[in-house]
Amino acid sequence: MSEGLNRRDALKTIGFGAGALALGGFSAAAAQDLGGGGAKDPVPYELPKLPYAFDALAPAIEEKVVRTHYEKHHAAYVKGLNATLDKLAKARAEGNFADVKALSRDLAFHGSGHVLHSLYWTSMAPGGTGEPKGELRRAIDRDFGSFDAFSKQFAQAAKDVEGSGWAVLAWEPLGRRLLVLQAEKHQDLAIWGVTPIMVCDVWEHAYYAQYLNLRAGYVDAFMKIIDWNASAARFEKAV
């Protein structure tokens, strides 16, 4: 894949397990590649192209915030992920596994950062897309009682993440229901097998330069620019 995530590598990297199949891509070609087929050779991870201009989410999220978040923070996860895989390959080649514990943590940290940031960019659209429709809307109404109740729960979950982390709307296949989850940091506290449908980044780098310590203001602004069309497409793949 030239953009987005390599599906099978993503499965090995983060605690969302098989649910990562519904991540989708940033282009029609990427989405088609995620659709399956035979086993493919792994490729280096790449920083995916943003689906909009750096200033397109303003005033909710200013250009300088998006640019730094994408070019510095997300890019660092991609670089760290590839570097960690290289170090693990070297350890195997040399038969030296003394650093496996630390490298395994780095793999989870950088891999989860890359996957979730890739989802984050496609969880938003300039001006938002209104409310969800179709199967996703019906599932939200069923599992949360109403879209309004879901929105309040999701926003509060994002505001109340302890320290740095994420709020995640996820499909849980065993119970066949949508859940709102909090991921502290981002390599911890996942439910294995869930499919992330939409995510909100509440690490300070996502909002501090604009909102300072007022995370609630950032979350309220985020709720107005959610891309429910992209979220619905991920949901339909998941179920």
VOTOR-192323 format. One line per 5 residues: number of its first residue (from 1); their letters; for each residue x, z negated, y negated of C-alpha. Coordinates in nm, 2 decimals, decimal comma, padded with zeros to 4 digits. Layout:
<rs>
NUM) a) X:Z:Y; ...;
</rs>
This chain:
<rs>
1) msegl) 00,00:00,00:00,00; 00,13:00,08:-00,35; -00,10:-00,17:-00,52; -00,26:-00,50:-00,44; -00,20:-00,69:-00,12;
6) nrrda) -00,10:-00,60:00,23; -00,39:-00,74:00,43; -00,21:-00,86:00,74; 00,07:-01,02:00,54; -00,19:-01,20:00,33;
11) lktig) -00,35:-01,34:00,64; -00,01:-01,49:00,74; 00,06:-01,63:00,40; -00,23:-01,84:00,29; -00,48:-02,09:00,42;
16) fgaga) -00,78:-01,86:00,36; -00,70:-01,71:00,70; -00,91:-01,42:00,82; -01,13:-01,44:00,51; -00,86:-01,27:00,32;
21) lalgg) -00,99:-00,94:00,47; -01,24:-00,93:00,19; -00,99:-00,94:-00,09; -01,03:-00,58:-00,16; -00,80:-00,38:-00,38;
26) fsaaa) -00,75:-00,26:-00,74; -00,83:00,10:-00,66; -01,04:00,31:-00,43; -00,73:00,40:-00,23; -00,63:00,03:-00,20;
31) aqdlg) -00,98:-00,06:-00,09; -00,98:00,21:00,17; -00,64:00,10:00,30; -00,77:-00,26:00,34; -01,04:-00,12:00,56;
36) gggak) -00,84:-00,14:00,88; -00,70:00,10:01,13; -00,40:00,05:01,35; -00,11:-00,19:01,29; 00,11:-00,08:01,00;
41) dpvpy) 00,46:-00,16:00,90; 00,49:-00,44:00,64; 00,58:-00,35:00,29; 00,72:-00,55:00,00; 00,47:-00,72:-00,22;
46) elpkl) 00,41:-00,57:-00,56; 00,25:-00,69:-00,88; -00,09:-00,50:-00,89; -00,19:-00,31:-01,19; -00,44:-00,49:-01,42;
51) pyafd) -00,78:-00,33:-01,41; -00,81:-00,35:-01,79; -00,59:-00,38:-02,10; -00,42:-00,70:-02,19; -00,66:-00,75:-02,49;
56) alapa) -00,98:-00,66:-02,31; -01,09:-01,01:-02,23; -01,06:-01,14:-02,59; -01,20:-01,35:-02,74; -01,26:-01,54:-02,42;
61) ieekv) -00,89:-01,51:-02,32; -00,65:-01,37:-02,58; -00,41:-01,09:-02,52; -00,10:-01,32:-02,54; -00,24:-01,54:-02,27;
66) vrthy) -00,32:-01,26:-02,03; 00,01:-01,09:-02,09; 00,22:-01,40:-02,03; 00,01:-01,50:-01,73; 00,04:-01,16:-01,57;
71) ekhha) 00,39:-01,06:-01,66; 00,56:-01,40:-01,62; 00,36:-01,62:-01,39; 00,20:-01,37:-01,15; 00,51:-01,16:-01,14;
76) ayvkg) 00,71:-01,47:-01,05; 00,49:-01,54:-00,75; 00,55:-01,18:-00,62; 00,92:-01,21:-00,67; 00,93:-01,55:-00,50;
81) lnatl) 00,72:-01,43:-00,21; 00,95:-01,14:-00,14; 01,26:-01,36:-00,18; 01,12:-01,62:00,06; 01,06:-01,35:00,32;
86) dklak) 01,41:-01,23:00,28; 01,55:-01,58:00,33; 01,34:-01,63:00,64; 01,46:-01,30:00,78; 01,82:-01,41:00,71;
91) araeg) 01,76:-01,74:00,88; 01,63:-01,57:01,19; 01,92:-01,33:01,20; 02,18:-01,61:01,17; 01,99:-01,85:01,40;
96) nfadv) 02,00:-02,11:01,13; 01,66:-02,28:01,09; 01,76:-02,58:00,89; 01,56:-02,47:00,59; 01,25:-02,36:00,76;
101) kalsr) 01,04:-02,65:00,63; 01,13:-02,58:00,26; 01,09:-02,20:00,31; 00,75:-02,25:00,48; 00,63:-02,44:00,17;
106) dlafh) 00,77:-02,17:-00,05; 00,59:-01,90:00,15; 00,26:-02,08:00,11; 00,32:-02,15:-00,26; 00,42:-01,80:-00,36;
111) gsghv) 00,19:-01,62:-00,12; -00,11:-01,82:-00,23; -00,02:-01,77:-00,59; 00,00:-01,39:-00,54; -00,33:-01,37:-00,35;
116) lhsly) -00,53:-01,59:-00,58; -00,40:-01,43:-00,90; -00,48:-01,09:-00,76; -00,83:-01,21:-00,71; -00,84:-01,38:-01,05;
121) wtsma) -00,78:-01,06:-01,24; -01,07:-00,89:-01,05; -01,30:-01,19:-01,10; -01,32:-01,10:-01,47; -01,44:-00,80:-01,66;
126) pggtg) -01,44:-00,73:-02,04; -01,77:-00,88:-02,17; -01,87:-00,99:-01,82; -02,13:-00,81:-01,61; -02,43:-01,04:-01,65;
131) epkge) -02,56:-01,21:-01,34; -02,50:-01,11:-00,98; -02,74:-00,88:-00,80; -02,83:-00,78:-00,45; -02,71:-00,96:-00,14;
136) lrrai) -02,47:-01,19:-00,33; -02,75:-01,30:-00,57; -02,98:-01,37:-00,28; -02,71:-01,57:-00,10; -02,63:-01,77:-00,42;
141) drdfg) -03,00:-01,85:-00,47; -03,03:-01,95:-00,10; -02,71:-02,17:-00,08; -02,72:-02,33:-00,42; -03,09:-02,33:-00,50;
146) sfdaf) -03,05:-02,10:-00,81; -02,79:-01,91:-01,00; -02,81:-02,17:-01,28; -02,74:-02,45:-01,03; -02,44:-02,26:-00,89;
151) skqfa) -02,30:-02,19:-01,23; -02,31:-02,55:-01,33; -02,15:-02,66:-01,00; -01,88:-02,40:-01,02; -01,80:-02,47:-01,39;
156) qaakd) -01,78:-02,85:-01,32; -01,56:-02,79:-01,01; -01,32:-02,59:-01,23; -01,32:-02,85:-01,50; -01,26:-03,14:-01,26;
161) vegsg) -00,98:-02,99:-01,05; -00,72:-03,27:-01,04; -00,40:-03,15:-01,20; -00,34:-02,78:-01,15; -00,54:-02,56:-00,92;
166) wavla) -00,84:-02,33:-00,88; -01,21:-02,32:-00,84; -01,32:-02,09:-00,56; -01,65:-01,93:-00,46; -01,60:-01,87:-00,09;
171) weplg) -01,79:-01,74:00,21; -01,76:-01,97:00,51; -01,84:-01,76:00,82; -01,90:-02,04:01,08; -02,19:-02,19:00,89;
176) rrllv) -02,27:-01,85:00,72; -02,29:-02,00:00,37; -02,13:-01,98:00,03; -01,93:-02,28:-00,08; -01,77:-02,38:-00,41;
181) lqaek) -01,42:-02,53:-00,34; -01,15:-02,68:-00,54; -00,79:-02,59:-00,45; -00,54:-02,84:-00,60; -00,21:-02,67:-00,67;
186) hqdla) -00,31:-02,37:-00,46; -00,13:-02,40:-00,13; -00,33:-02,72:-00,04; -00,68:-02,81:00,06; -00,81:-02,47:00,17;
191) iwgvt) -01,07:-02,43:00,45; -00,92:-02,20:00,71; -01,12:-01,88:00,76; -01,32:-01,88:00,44; -01,33:-01,56:00,23;
196) pimvc) -01,26:-01,61:-00,14; -01,52:-01,41:-00,34; -01,45:-01,52:-00,70; -01,19:-01,76:-00,84; -01,10:-01,93:-01,17;
201) dvweh) -00,74:-02,03:-01,24; -00,72:-02,37:-01,40; -00,34:-02,41:-01,40; -00,24:-02,49:-01,76; -00,06:-02,15:-01,80;
206) ayyaq) -00,41:-01,99:-01,77; -00,54:-02,14:-02,09; -00,31:-02,39:-02,27; -00,17:-02,15:-02,52; -00,52:-02,08:-02,65;
211) ylnlr) -00,73:-02,38:-02,56; -00,46:-02,65:-02,56; -00,58:-02,94:-02,34; -00,95:-02,83:-02,37; -00,99:-02,69:-02,02;
216) agyvd) -01,37:-02,72:-02,05; -01,37:-02,46:-02,33; -01,17:-02,22:-02,13; -01,39:-02,26:-01,82; -01,71:-02,21:-02,03;
221) afmki) -01,55:-01,89:-02,17; -01,45:-01,77:-01,82; -01,81:-01,81:-01,70; -01,92:-01,55:-01,95; -01,67:-01,28:-01,83;
226) idwna) -01,71:-01,30:-01,46; -01,71:-00,96:-01,29; -02,01:-01,00:-01,05; -01,99:-00,64:-00,94; -01,65:-00,68:-00,79;
231) saarf) -01,75:-01,02:-00,65; -02,05:-00,86:-00,48; -01,84:-00,59:-00,33; -01,61:-00,86:-00,18; -01,91:-01,05:-00,05;
236) ekav) -02,06:-00,74:00,12; -01,73:-00,69:00,30; -01,71:-01,05:00,41; -02,05:-01,08:00,56;
</rs>
